[in-house]
Amino acid sequence: MNPTPIHRAPEAPAARQALALAGVFQAASLVDELARTGQVEPRAWETLIEATSNPNPESFEAIYGGHPNNLRQGLDTLEMLVGREQANPVVLRYGFSLLLLMNKLRTNRKMMDTLGQKMSHIQGQAEHFGATHENVVASLGEAYQETISTFKTRIVVQGDPSLLQTRMMPERVRACLMAGIRFALLWHQQGGRRWKLMFQRKALRRALDDLK
């Protein structure tokens, strides 16, 4: 990823929740794009993979590469959601499913421990190969497949069947879903809750305006 200036993360809880939630919907958006076209915007992809392969960032802003624009695709989707504009329903379905799966994960201590061990290994791989190396992407996809995808509730990805069967595409899709879980956990850690999306839309909208 090209170096970007470090912008200090906002202190307001709503703004931090907005950034974390943007990561969830950016992951959802990239899953949809990969499944339909096989292509994604490199900066958006790198931001998600680097965030997920580093479970111990030095600061909140370091999680998303130091600049809110690294999450612009997710912020735009979130802005449509809170503004009651028409957003891609498939992306919204993926995003809300990721929040649901995150809630299942965080109450499953054994799975959380297993995932923590896997992420420590993946962090070592990222430090050795680079965060977006295909070995790291494959490991992220495998981590998702062996943990989150074992829940009865699963995300069924819609797209071009021929694309979804190409080399590394299943791993890339699952790595994006793993990134969505990572940002969903961050959202919850920052005080994000499903009910707030319904009853605190104004606060979230103001936070999004401040991040422009």
ABEGO torsion letter per residue (X at the ends): XBBBBBBBBBABAAAAAAAAAAAAAAAAAAAAAAAAAGBBBAAAAAAAAAAAABABBABAAAAAGGBAAAAAAAAAAAAAAAAGBBBBAAAAAAAAAAAAAAAAAAABAAAAAAAAAAAAAAAAAAAAAEAABAAAAAAAAAAAAABAAABABBBBBBEBAAAAABBGAAAAAAAAAAAAAAAAAAAAAAGBBAAAAAAAAAAAAAAAAAAX
